[in-house]
Amino acid sequence: MCAEYATRPREQIAQILRSERRYLSAAEVFQALQRARARVSLSTVYRTLDRLRAKGEASSRIDEQGEATYVICTTSHHHHAICRVCGHVEEVACDPMERFTEALKAYHGFELDAHAMEFFGRCARCR
């Protein structure tokens, strides 16, 4: 168990997210835990996902059905490329976005304080 996760259930939840590398709902995480015969409550899943997101160790987004979904990720600034076929998520470095932000301020005097960007397409496996 990683030292950063205080309990076995939290580590099990994080491990599912690490192994899947796609956005999962709390219900999907809970189902995966049940298949693995882990004894974790649905409320623990929700609390852990919220905690991971708050710590910047997971990202969340609302899916097409309006449900919150989560993916494990690094704490450095990045964006996500999401496969429309299998749902696989790749982290994308945002150096070009940093240059764009600097140019926006230099040329237009506009200081960007937030942005959100996702890329959709097909991953290498699904092409």
ROMAR-882893 format. One line per field, with one value per residue (C-alpha): z, y, x; residue in three letters. Coordinates in nm, 3 decimals. Layout:
N
up <- c(Z:...)
north <- c(Y:...)
east <- c(X:...)
residu <- c(ALA:...)
% end
This chain:
127
up <- c(0.000:-0.087:0.210:0.052:0.088:0.453:0.418:0.213:0.057:-0.062:-0.216:-0.384:-0.537:-0.660:-0.804:-1.007:-1.151:-1.227:-1.404:-1.611:-1.744:-1.848:-1.682:-1.445:-1.247:-0.876:-0.963:-1.208:-0.947:-0.693:-0.938:-1.005:-0.630:-0.593:-0.875:-0.690:-0.371:-0.194:0.101:0.030:0.063:-0.211:0.024:0.072:-0.306:-0.337:-0.050:-0.187:-0.540:-0.403:-0.194:-0.488:-0.700:-0.426:-0.389:-0.765:-0.802:-1.006:-1.258:-1.294:-1.576:-1.643:-1.900:-2.168:-1.920:-1.671:-1.429:-1.265:-1.378:-1.258:-1.390:-1.195:-1.314:-1.221:-1.020:-1.283:-1.517:-1.819:-2.042:-2.150:-2.486:-2.465:-2.704:-2.831:-2.894:-2.575:-2.340:-2.279:-2.138:-2.212:-2.035:-2.272:-2.170:-2.206:-2.305:-2.610:-2.382:-2.157:-2.459:-2.570:-2.223:-2.231:-2.581:-2.479:-2.199:-2.405:-2.711:-2.564:-2.198:-2.100:-1.803:-1.818:-1.474:-1.580:-1.880:-1.961:-2.262:-2.369:-2.693:-2.847:-3.111:-3.138:-2.944:-3.106:-3.018:-3.172:-3.496)
north <- c(0.000:0.347:0.570:0.853:0.661:0.613:0.308:-0.008:0.084:0.416:0.239:-0.014:0.267:0.449:0.124:0.070:0.419:0.366:0.035:0.153:0.483:0.602:0.809:0.596:0.679:0.600:0.316:0.167:0.188:0.025:-0.257:-0.319:-0.338:-0.589:-0.804:-0.799:-0.899:-0.584:-0.481:-0.112:0.080:0.302:0.601:0.533:0.529:0.871:1.021:0.884:1.008:1.354:1.348:1.242:1.520:1.780:1.677:1.709:1.337:1.272:1.474:1.472:1.549:1.512:1.242:1.246:1.111:1.390:1.167:1.266:1.048:1.033:0.947:0.929:1.177:1.361:1.679:1.880:2.101:1.904:1.831:1.504:1.329:1.094:0.805:0.808:0.431:0.277:0.577:0.556:0.881:1.019:1.319:1.595:1.844:2.199:2.388:2.534:2.651:2.826:3.010:3.101:3.239:3.455:3.582:3.658:3.879:4.042:4.125:4.183:4.264:3.976:3.774:3.422:3.280:2.948:2.729:2.384:2.177:1.817:1.650:1.373:1.118:0.762:0.621:0.419:0.089:0.190:0.342)
east <- c(0.000:0.131:0.209:0.012:-0.316:-0.402:-0.626:-0.639:-0.976:-0.833:-0.535:-0.766:-0.972:-0.662:-0.527:-0.844:-0.814:-0.443:-0.507:-0.804:-0.659:-1.004:-1.275:-1.484:-1.795:-1.814:-2.053:-1.799:-1.523:-1.754:-1.840:-1.469:-1.408:-1.690:-1.547:-1.214:-1.398:-1.283:-1.493:-1.542:-1.867:-2.004:-1.985:-1.611:-1.571:-1.741:-1.538:-1.211:-1.278:-1.358:-1.042:-0.824:-0.974:-0.925:-0.560:-0.510:-0.435:-0.749:-0.940:-1.315:-1.552:-1.921:-1.997:-2.267:-2.524:-2.451:-2.260:-1.931:-1.641:-1.280:-0.936:-0.609:-0.346:-0.032:-0.045:0.145:-0.056:-0.175:-0.472:-0.631:-0.659:-0.957:-1.018:-1.378:-1.363:-1.222:-1.212:-0.836:-0.694:-0.348:-0.202:-0.094:0.175:0.057:0.371:0.191:-0.092:0.159:0.302:-0.051:-0.128:0.185:0.099:-0.259:-0.131:0.147:-0.063:-0.407:-0.342:-0.569:-0.454:-0.592:-0.673:-0.828:-0.892:-1.023:-0.928:-0.988:-0.889:-1.099:-1.007:-0.879:-0.585:-0.306:-0.478:-0.810:-0.684)
residu <- c(MET:CYS:ALA:GLU:TYR:ALA:THR:ARG:PRO:ARG:GLU:GLN:ILE:ALA:GLN:ILE:LEU:ARG:SER:GLU:ARG:ARG:TYR:LEU:SER:ALA:ALA:GLU:VAL:PHE:GLN:ALA:LEU:GLN:ARG:ALA:ARG:ALA:ARG:VAL:SER:LEU:SER:THR:VAL:TYR:ARG:THR:LEU:ASP:ARG:LEU:ARG:ALA:LYS:GLY:GLU:ALA:SER:SER:ARG:ILE:ASP:GLU:GLN:GLY:GLU:ALA:THR:TYR:VAL:ILE:CYS:THR:THR:SER:HIS:HIS:HIS:HIS:ALA:ILE:CYS:ARG:VAL:CYS:GLY:HIS:VAL:GLU:GLU:VAL:ALA:CYS:ASP:PRO:MET:GLU:ARG:PHE:THR:GLU:ALA:LEU:LYS:ALA:TYR:HIS:GLY:PHE:GLU:LEU:ASP:ALA:HIS:ALA:MET:GLU:PHE:PHE:GLY:ARG:CYS:ALA:ARG:CYS:ARG)
% end
